[in-house]
Amino acid sequence: MGTTVFERQRPAASVLERSLDQTRQSVFWLDDIPDQPDRPSVRGVQDVDLVIVGGGYTGLWTALLARRRDPDARIAIVDARTIGWAASGRNGGFCEASLTHGRDNGLSRWPDEIDTLDRLGRENLDAMGADIAEWGIDAEWERVGALGVATEPHQLVWLDEWAQDAAARGEQGVERLDRAQLQAEVASPAYLGAVFEAHTNALVHPGKLAAGLARAAEERGIQIFEHSPVRRLDTSVNGVEVVTRDGRVTAPRAVLATNVFPSLLRRNALMTVPVYDYVLMTEPLSDSQRAAIGWRGRQGLSDLANQFHYFRQTADGRILFGGYDAVYHYGGRVRAEYENRPESYRRLAGHFFTMFPQLEGLRFTHRWAGAIDTCSRFCAFYGSARDGKVAYAAGFTGLGVAATRFAGEVMLDLLDGTPTERTSLQMVQQKPLPFPPEPAAFLGINATRWSLDRADHHGGRRNLLLKTLDALGLGFDS
């Protein structure tokens, strides 16, 4: 079995111990926002025109887009805890234009509409930036582009194919960088080459985006209820009823934006599984440390391995570094204790200093984790239920920061019942295959993880299990 650069060039144990010595288990993005207002929980009966379950990006975008469509509608958001506390506040802040978890995934599933999907994704990302500006949200929005970097020789061929495909389609802003060109951008001995995409992504401060969307919603008369876990969703001839611990919200229509948490619809119980992703945040770099690595363009970065890393800079000069481990727990449970996994944080720290050995001595101030709503097709799915009274979206699989806005538009289209370009898409009309029940899910997912790791150690060559899953359009990813 081969080795990867992270095994060939391991930093000393003392470097890792010092870097993690004073790290606290806390989400930097949520620590870095002003105190939020105390919002009420649902008490008694609340009667509205649209109720949205879930106060993350999906729910917030849906509420604001619904307000734009109908200035007079009574709209309420109900969340089990607080706005943005889960995936929306814990991600890396990468806003990818792709609605299909990358063009390759979309091309393999919906080849006849991939150009439309690409266009809609770009339009959605542009609209996201325009909305943030219109609503005065200070979310540290940056259109700085992104680098996909190769850390192993076999990945260079993938870079060539990526750049050649973009050129053949006439896509602008895609550039293949050789090792010397890449080192001039970001000085890492682990980097062998890259593709730079200038226009298909942005960076954002996740916590500030969630808080800003919530403020914008409340300024437009949208009610937000927190600390109100939803027990069930009832349906009657007149509409729906969202039942919480201490009250209920009635409405003609409802949106379910529950992400990784158990669906209120039985049909979706096996459509997603929670996969835990782990993140480190450094202290602010000194001027000399910044000079040692370059990275003056502030691009978002990710590598091309199956078990990949993602990393980016913050406005105050830190580096976020996450990914690699994607951990599924038996039974698909979401629990706070899964977030403290020392072996994952130590592994991430080791990989960080393999990529940037010149930063030895740098400390990590924050570590955190969160559950990603993974589905078998790697990108969000959509639908309606209860005779068209309920719409839902889930399964974003780690690339949902921008796609949640698109999901809001789709769900509102579905509730309106009028066909649109969005609702006519095969991507919207089709559903992913569900995951099997336990113990098959646990065995299958972990066999797939092992196979992905094996492929990374064998020049990217996929074994029979992965080839079979590819043929069936199934998989497991974070």
Long-range contacts (C-beta under 8 A, 24 or more apart in sequence): 1-454, 1-457, 1-458, 2-457, 2-458, 2-459, 3-457, 4-151, 4-152, 4-305, 4-456, 4-457, 5-151, 5-152, 5-190, 5-354, 6-350, 6-351, 6-354, 9-189, 9-190, 9-354, 9-357, 10-350, 10-354, 11-350, 11-353, 11-354, 11-357, 11-360, 15-353, 15-360, 15-361, 16-346, 16-349, 16-350, 16-353, 18-361, 18-363, 19-349, 19-352, 19-353, 19-362, 19-363, 19-364, 20-345, 20-346, 20-349, 20-363, 20-364, 20-367, 21-363, 22-363, 22-365, 23-280, 23-345, 23-363, 23-364, 23-365, 23-366, 23-367, 24-365, 24-366, 24-367, 25-339, 25-340, 25-367, 25-368, 26-366, 26-367, 26-368, 27-89, 27-90, 27-207, 27-366, 27-368, 27-370, 28-281, 28-314, 28-318, 28-320, 28-365, 28-366, 28-368, 29-89, 29-90, 29-93, 29-205, 29-206, 29-207, 29-208, 30-84, 30-85, 30-89, 30-90, 30-207, 31-366, 32-205, 32-207, 32-208, 33-207, 33-208, 33-211, 34-211, 36-82, 36-83, 36-211, 36-214, 39-82, 39-83, 39-224, 39-225, 39-226, 40-225, 40-226, 41-225, 41-226, 41-227, 41-228, 41-244, 41-245, 41-246, 41-247, 42-78, 42-225, 42-228, 42-242, 42-244, 42-246, 42-247, 42-248, 42-249, 43-246, 43-247, 44-247, 45-247, 45-248, 45-249, 45-250, 46-76, 46-223, 46-225, 46-247, 46-248, 46-249, 46-250, 47-74, 47-249, 47-250, 47-251, 48-74, 48-75, 48-76, 48-223, 48-249, 48-250, 48-251, 49-73, 49-74, 49-75, 49-251, 49-252, 49-253, 50-74, 50-75, 50-76, 50-251, 50-252, 50-253, 50-254, 50-255, 50-415, 51-75, 51-76, 51-78, 51-240, 51-242, 51-249, 51-250, 51-251, 51-253, 51-254, 51-255, 52-76, 52-77, 52-78, 52-254, 52-255, 52-257, 53-78, 53-79, 53-230, 53-233, 53-242, 53-254, 53-255, 53-256, 53-257, 53-258, 53-264, 54-78, 54-79, 54-255, 54-256, 54-257, 54-258, 54-259, 55-79, 55-82, 55-83, 55-84, 55-214, 55-224, 55-226, 56-83, 56-84, 56-86, 56-87, 56-88, 56-89, 56-210, 56-257, 56-259, 56-404, 57-84, 57-88, 57-209, 57-210, 57-213, 57-400, 57-401, 57-404, 57-405, 58-257, 58-259, 58-393, 58-400, 58-404, 58-407, 58-408, 59-255, 59-257, 60-84, 60-88, 60-210, 60-213, 60-214, 60-217, 61-213, 61-404, 61-405, 61-407, 61-408, 62-255, 62-257, 62-407, 62-408, 62-411, 62-412, 63-217, 63-222, 64-131, 64-135, 64-213, 64-216, 64-217, 64-220, 64-222, 64-408, 65-405, 65-408, 65-409, 65-412, 66-408, 66-412, 67-217, 67-220, 67-221, 67-222, 69-412, 74-223, 75-221, 75-222, 75-223, 76-222, 76-223, 76-224, 76-225, 76-249, 76-251, 77-217, 77-222, 77-223, 77-224, 77-225, 78-225, 78-228, 78-230, 78-242, 78-244, 78-249, 79-224, 79-225, 79-226, 79-227, 79-228, 80-227, 80-228, 80-229, 80-230, 80-261, 81-226, 81-227, 82-226, 82-227, 83-210, 83-211, 83-214, 83-224, 83-226, 84-206, 84-207, 84-209, 84-210, 84-211, 84-214, 86-259, 86-260, 86-261, 86-370, 86-371, 87-259, 87-260, 87-370, 87-371, 87-372, 87-373, 87-400, 88-206, 88-209, 88-210, 88-404, 89-206, 89-207, 89-210, 90-206, 90-279, 90-368, 90-369, 90-370, 91-206, 91-370, 91-398, 91-400, 91-401, 92-206, 92-279, 92-310, 92-311, 92-312, 92-320, 92-322, 93-203, 93-204, 93-205, 93-206, 93-209, 93-312, 93-320, 93-401, 94-146, 94-201, 94-203, 94-300, 94-302, 94-310, 94-312, 94-399, 94-401, 95-125, 95-128, 95-201, 95-202, 95-203, 95-204, 95-401, 95-402, 96-121, 96-125, 96-146, 96-200, 96-201, 96-399, 96-401, 96-402, 96-403, 97-121, 97-122, 97-124, 97-125, 97-199, 97-200, 97-201, 97-402, 98-200, 98-399, 98-403, 99-124, 99-379, 99-380, 99-403, 99-406, 99-427, 100-378, 100-379, 100-427, 101-378, 101-379, 101-397, 101-398, 101-399, 101-477, 102-399, 103-165, 105-377, 105-378, 105-379, 106-379, 106-427, 108-473, 109-377, 109-427, 109-473, 110-425, 110-426, 110-427, 112-426, 113-425, 113-426, 113-427, 116-421, 116-425, 117-425, 117-427, 120-406, 120-421, 120-422, 121-200, 121-402, 121-403, 121-406, 122-199, 122-200, 124-402, 124-403, 124-405, 124-406, 124-409, 125-200, 125-201, 125-202, 125-402, 127-405, 128-202, 128-402, 128-405, 129-202, 131-405, 132-204, 132-209, 132-212, 135-212, 135-213, 135-216, 136-212, 136-216, 137-208, 137-209, 137-212, 137-213, 137-215, 137-216, 138-208, 138-212, 139-204, 139-205, 139-208, 139-209, 139-212, 140-203, 140-204, 140-205, 140-208, 140-314, 140-315, 141-202, 141-203, 141-204, 142-202, 142-203, 142-204, 142-298, 143-199, 143-201, 143-202, 144-202, 144-203, 144-297, 144-298, 144-299, 144-300, 145-173, 145-196, 145-197, 145-198, 145-199, 145-201, 145-297, 145-299, 145-300, 146-196, 146-197, 146-200, 146-201, 146-299, 146-300, 146-301, 146-302, 147-177, 147-182, 147-185, 147-186, 147-194, 147-195, 147-196, 147-299, 147-300, 147-301, 147-302, 148-194, 148-195, 148-197, 148-302, 148-303, 148-304, 149-182, 149-186, 149-188, 149-191, 149-192, 149-193, 149-194, 149-301, 149-302, 149-303, 149-304, 150-191, 150-192, 150-193, 150-194, 150-303, 150-304, 151-190, 151-191, 151-192, 151-303, 151-304, 151-305, 152-192, 152-305, 152-456, 152-459, 152-460, 153-192, 154-459, 154-460, 155-192, 155-193, 155-303, 155-304, 155-305, 155-460, 156-192, 156-193, 158-304, 158-460, 159-193, 159-194, 159-195, 159-304, 162-195, 163-195, 172-198, 172-199, 173-197, 173-198, 173-199, 173-200, 174-198, 183-294, 184-294, 185-294, 185-295, 185-296, 185-297, 185-299, 186-293, 186-294, 186-295, 186-299, 186-301, 187-292, 187-293, 187-294, 187-295, 187-358, 188-293, 188-355, 188-356, 189-357, 190-354, 190-355, 191-355, 196-299, 201-300, 202-402, 203-298, 203-300, 203-312, 204-401, 205-314, 205-315, 206-401, 209-401, 225-249, 230-264, 232-264, 233-264, 233-265, 233-386, 233-390, 235-386, 235-387, 235-389, 235-390, 239-389, 240-386, 240-389, 240-390, 252-389, 253-389, 253-390, 253-391, 253-415, 254-389, 254-390, 254-391, 255-390, 255-391, 255-392, 255-411, 255-412, 255-415, 256-390, 256-391, 256-392, 256-393, 256-394, 257-392, 257-393, 257-404, 257-407, 258-392, 258-394, 259-373, 259-394, 259-396, 259-400, 260-334, 260-371, 260-372, 260-373, 260-394, 261-334, 263-392, 263-394, 265-385, 265-390, 265-392, 267-385, 268-392, 268-394, 270-434, 270-435, 270-436, 270-437, 271-375, 271-381, 271-394, 271-395, 271-431, 271-432, 271-434, 271-435, 272-373, 272-374, 272-375, 272-394, 272-395, 272-435, 273-328, 273-332, 273-374, 273-375, 273-435, 273-441, 273-445, 274-328, 274-329, 274-332, 274-333, 274-334, 274-371, 274-372, 274-373, 274-374, 275-326, 275-327, 275-328, 275-371, 275-372, 275-374, 275-476, 275-478, 276-325, 276-326, 276-327, 276-328, 276-329, 276-338, 276-339, 276-341, 276-369, 276-370, 276-371, 276-372, 277-322, 277-323, 277-325, 277-326, 277-369, 277-370, 277-371, 277-372, 277-398, 277-478, 278-322, 278-323, 278-324, 278-325, 278-327, 278-341, 278-344, 278-345, 278-348, 278-367, 278-368, 278-369, 279-320, 279-321, 279-322, 279-348, 279-366, 279-367, 279-368, 279-369, 279-370, 280-320, 280-321, 280-322, 280-345, 280-348, 280-349, 280-352, 280-364, 280-366, 280-367, 281-314, 281-318, 281-319, 281-320, 281-321, 281-364, 281-365, 281-366, 281-367, 282-318, 282-319, 282-320, 282-321, 282-359, 282-362, 282-363, 282-364, 282-365, 283-318, 283-362, 283-363, 283-364, 283-365, 284-316, 284-317, 284-318, 285-317, 285-318, 285-319, 285-359, 285-362, 289-358, 289-359, 289-362, 290-317, 292-358, 292-359, 293-356, 293-358, 293-359, 305-456, 306-452, 306-453, 306-455, 306-456, 307-452, 307-453, 307-456, 309-348, 309-351, 309-355, 311-352, 311-355, 318-365, 319-352, 321-348, 321-351, 321-352, 322-348, 323-348, 323-478, 324-348, 324-351, 326-372, 326-449, 326-476, 326-477, 326-478, 328-441, 328-442, 328-445, 328-446, 328-449, 328-476, 330-438, 330-439, 330-442, 331-438, 331-442, 332-438, 332-441, 334-371, 338-369, 338-371, 339-368, 339-369, 339-370, 340-369, 341-369, 344-369, 372-396, 372-397, 372-398, 372-478, 373-397, 373-400, 374-398, 374-476, 374-477, 374-478, 375-432, 376-432, 376-433, 376-434, 376-435, 376-473, 376-474, 376-475, 376-476, 377-432, 377-433, 377-473, 377-475, 378-475, 378-477, 379-403, 379-427, 380-407, 381-430, 381-431, 381-432, 382-407, 382-410, 382-411, 382-414, 382-428, 383-414, 383-431, 384-414, 384-415, 388-414, 388-415, 388-417, 389-415, 391-415, 395-432, 397-477, 397-478, 398-477, 398-478, 433-472, 433-473, 433-474, 444-476, 445-476, 448-475, 448-476, 449-476, 452-476
